[in-house]
Amino acid sequence: MTDVLLVEDDPVIREATGMALELYGMRVRTASDGLGGLAEFRVRPPDVALLDVMLPHLDGVSLARRIRETGEIPIIMISARSDAIDVINALEAGADDYVTKPFDAAVLHARIRAVLRRAAVPERASAALSFGDLAIDTESMEVRLRGERVALTPTELKLLLEFAADPGIVLSRDTLLQRVWDYAWEGDSRVVDVHVQRLRAKIGNDRIETVRGFGYKLRR
C-alpha cells in the first residue's frame, strides 16, 4: 500500500484529498504545517510527499529542501499559485512535480502513480554504462562520478537514463516530457529545463549539451 504524506494547512482540502486518495487504496498521513510535516517525515519517510507551497511555520518549498537533505523520495508540490517563479522555485528545491489547485483527485492520483513509476526505474539491457568518469550501474541503480556515488532523485535518475540510452542523440523537451514524466506538462517545458540544470549540477555542467531550438543531448 502506497504511503502518502500530505502536508496541507487548509482543513477542508486536507480532509477531502486524504479521503479521495484512500479510496484509491493509499494510506495517507497528514500534517497541517511545515514543521509537523517534517516531523512526520522523520518518523517514517513516506513513499511520496504532497506539499502545499504556502504553509505556516515552514513553507512547502523550504520543507522540500529539508526533505531533500536526507531523502530522495518523490515530492509533488500542490498550490493555487501557477506563476513561473513559483513553479521554478519549487522544482529547484527538489520537487518532482507541481500540481495547481483546484485539482481533480483522479489527476492527482495519476501524478502520484507517475512519480512512483519513476522511482521504480526498470533495469536496462546493459548492467553498466560508462561515459568518461561518469558510471551508471543499471542493476544497483547507482551513479558514480570519479568513483564517488552521486545522489540523484528518481526523476533525475530516469532523466539521466534516457540520455544514456541515446548518447549523442538530441532529445527534445517534448520527448523527455513523454518518456520521463509520462504526460505532457500542459505545454510547459520548464520542468525539463529545471531538472536538466539540477542534473548538470550533480554530474558536471558540460556533460549535457544544450542544442538551441531542439533540446538536449548527453556527450559521449
C-alpha positions as CSV (number, residue, x, y, z in Angstrom):
1,M,0.0,0.0,0.0
2,T,1.4,3.4,-1.0
3,D,2.2,5.6,2.0
4,V,1.5,9.2,1.3
5,L,2.4,12.2,3.4
6,L,0.0,15.1,2.8
7,V,1.0,18.5,4.2
8,E,-1.8,21.0,3.8
9,D,-3.0,23.7,6.1
10,D,-6.5,24.0,4.7
11,P,-8.5,21.5,6.7
12,V,-11.2,21.1,4.0
13,I,-8.7,20.4,1.2
14,R,-6.6,18.2,3.6
15,E,-9.6,16.0,4.5
16,A,-11.1,15.8,1.0
17,T,-7.7,15.0,-0.6
18,G,-6.9,12.4,2.1
19,M,-10.3,10.7,1.7
20,A,-10.0,10.7,-2.1
21,L,-6.5,9.1,-2.1
22,E,-7.6,6.5,0.5
23,L,-10.4,5.5,-2.0
24,Y,-7.6,4.7,-4.4
25,G,-6.1,2.3,-1.9
26,M,-3.4,4.6,-0.5
27,R,-2.5,5.1,3.2
28,V,-2.5,8.9,3.9
29,R,-0.7,10.6,6.8
30,T,-1.4,14.3,7.2
31,A,0.1,17.4,8.8
32,S,-1.3,20.9,8.9
33,D,2.0,22.9,8.8
34,G,5.6,22.5,7.6
35,L,7.2,21.7,10.9
36,G,4.5,19.0,11.5
37,G,5.2,17.6,8.0
38,L,8.9,17.5,8.7
39,A,8.3,15.6,12.0
40,E,6.1,13.1,10.2
41,F,8.8,12.6,7.5
42,R,11.4,12.0,10.1
43,V,9.3,9.4,12.0
44,R,8.9,7.4,8.8
45,P,9.7,8.6,5.3
46,P,6.7,8.1,3.0
47,D,6.6,6.7,-0.5
48,V,5.6,10.1,-1.8
49,A,5.1,13.5,-0.2
50,L,2.4,16.0,-1.2
51,L,3.4,19.5,0.0
52,D,1.3,22.7,-0.2
53,V,3.5,25.6,-1.1
54,M,2.0,28.1,1.4
55,L,2.4,26.5,4.8
56,P,2.6,28.1,8.3
57,H,5.8,27.8,10.3
58,L,7.8,26.3,7.4
59,D,6.7,26.8,3.8
60,G,6.4,24.0,1.4
61,V,9.5,25.0,-0.7
62,S,11.6,25.1,2.4
63,L,10.2,21.8,3.6
64,A,11.0,20.2,0.2
65,R,14.6,21.4,0.7
66,R,14.8,19.9,4.2
67,I,13.4,16.6,2.9
68,R,16.0,16.6,0.1
69,E,18.8,16.9,2.6
70,T,18.2,13.4,3.8
71,G,15.8,11.7,1.4
72,E,15.2,11.0,-2.3
73,I,11.5,10.3,-2.1
74,P,9.2,11.7,-4.8
75,I,7.8,15.1,-3.9
76,I,4.8,16.7,-5.5
77,M,4.0,20.4,-4.8
78,I,0.4,21.5,-4.7
79,S,-0.5,25.1,-4.9
80,A,-3.1,27.7,-6.1
81,R,-0.1,29.7,-7.4
82,S,1.0,29.0,-11.0
83,D,3.4,31.8,-11.7
84,A,6.6,30.8,-13.4
85,I,8.7,31.8,-10.5
86,D,6.7,29.7,-8.0
87,V,6.9,26.6,-10.2
88,I,10.7,27.1,-10.8
89,N,11.4,27.7,-7.1
90,A,9.6,24.5,-6.2
91,L,11.3,22.4,-8.8
92,E,14.7,23.9,-7.9
93,A,14.1,23.0,-4.3
94,G,13.8,19.3,-5.3
95,A,10.2,18.8,-6.2
96,D,9.5,16.2,-9.0
97,D,6.1,17.7,-10.0
98,Y,3.9,20.7,-9.4
99,V,0.1,20.5,-9.4
100,T,-2.1,23.6,-9.3
101,K,-5.3,23.9,-7.3
102,P,-8.1,23.2,-7.8
103,F,-7.2,19.7,-9.0
104,D,-9.2,16.6,-9.7
105,A,-8.5,13.7,-7.4
106,A,-8.1,11.4,-10.4
107,V,-5.4,13.7,-11.9
108,L,-3.6,13.9,-8.6
109,H,-3.7,10.1,-8.3
110,A,-2.3,9.8,-11.9
111,R,0.5,12.2,-11.0
112,I,1.4,10.2,-7.9
113,R,1.5,7.0,-9.9
114,A,3.7,8.7,-12.4
115,V,6.3,9.8,-9.9
116,L,6.2,6.3,-8.2
117,R,6.9,4.7,-11.6
118,R,9.9,6.9,-12.0
119,A,11.1,5.9,-8.5
120,A,11.0,2.3,-9.7
121,V,13.1,2.7,-12.8
122,P,13.3,-0.6,-14.7
123,E,16.7,-2.1,-15.4
124,R,18.3,-1.6,-18.8
125,A,19.7,-4.3,-21.0
126,S,23.3,-3.4,-20.1
127,A,24.3,-3.6,-16.4
128,A,26.9,-0.9,-16.7
129,L,27.2,2.3,-18.7
130,S,30.3,4.5,-18.8
131,F,30.8,8.0,-20.1
132,G,34.3,9.0,-19.2
133,D,34.5,9.4,-15.4
134,L,30.7,9.0,-15.2
135,A,29.5,5.4,-14.5
136,I,25.9,4.2,-14.3
137,D,25.1,0.8,-12.8
138,T,21.6,-0.2,-14.0
139,E,21.4,-3.2,-11.7
140,S,22.0,-1.3,-8.4
141,M,20.8,2.0,-9.9
142,E,23.8,3.8,-8.7
143,V,25.6,6.6,-10.4
144,R,29.2,7.4,-9.7
145,L,31.3,10.3,-10.7
146,R,35.1,9.8,-10.5
147,G,34.3,6.8,-8.2
148,E,32.1,8.8,-5.8
149,R,28.4,8.0,-5.6
150,V,26.1,10.7,-6.8
151,A,22.8,11.0,-5.0
152,L,20.0,11.5,-7.6
153,T,16.3,11.8,-7.1
154,P,14.1,9.2,-9.0
155,T,13.3,11.8,-11.7
156,E,16.9,12.9,-12.1
157,L,17.9,9.2,-12.4
158,K,15.2,8.5,-15.0
159,L,16.2,11.6,-17.0
160,L,19.9,10.5,-17.0
161,L,19.0,7.0,-18.1
162,E,17.0,8.4,-21.0
163,F,20.1,10.5,-22.1
164,A,22.4,7.5,-21.6
165,A,20.2,5.2,-23.7
166,D,20.8,7.5,-26.7
167,P,24.2,9.2,-26.1
168,G,25.0,11.9,-28.7
169,I,21.3,12.0,-29.9
170,V,19.3,15.2,-29.3
171,L,16.2,14.6,-27.3
172,S,13.6,17.3,-27.5
173,R,11.8,18.6,-24.4
174,D,8.5,17.0,-25.6
175,T,10.2,13.7,-25.9
176,L,11.7,13.9,-22.4
177,L,8.3,15.0,-21.1
178,Q,6.7,11.9,-22.5
179,R,9.4,9.5,-21.5
180,V,10.3,10.8,-18.1
181,W,7.1,12.5,-16.8
182,D,4.6,10.2,-18.6
183,Y,2.4,13.1,-19.7
184,A,2.6,16.5,-21.5
185,W,3.3,19.2,-19.0
186,E,0.4,21.3,-20.3
187,G,2.7,22.8,-23.0
188,D,5.2,24.0,-20.4
189,S,8.8,22.7,-20.7
190,R,10.2,24.5,-17.6
191,V,10.1,21.2,-15.7
192,V,12.6,19.7,-18.1
193,D,14.9,22.7,-18.1
194,V,15.0,22.9,-14.3
195,H,15.7,19.1,-13.9
196,V,18.4,19.3,-16.5
197,Q,20.1,22.1,-14.6
198,R,19.8,20.1,-11.4
199,L,21.3,17.0,-13.1
200,R,24.1,19.1,-14.6
201,A,25.0,20.5,-11.1
202,K,25.5,16.9,-9.9
203,I,27.3,15.2,-12.8
204,G,29.0,18.2,-14.4
205,N,27.8,21.2,-16.3
206,D,29.4,20.2,-19.6
207,R,28.1,16.7,-19.6
208,I,24.7,17.5,-21.0
209,E,24.8,19.8,-24.0
210,T,22.0,22.2,-25.0
211,V,21.2,22.2,-28.7
212,R,19.4,25.5,-29.1
213,G,16.0,25.2,-30.6
214,F,15.9,21.4,-30.4
215,G,16.7,20.0,-26.9
216,Y,19.5,18.3,-25.1
217,K,22.0,15.5,-25.6
218,L,24.5,13.6,-23.5
219,R,28.0,14.0,-24.7
220,R,29.7,10.7,-25.4
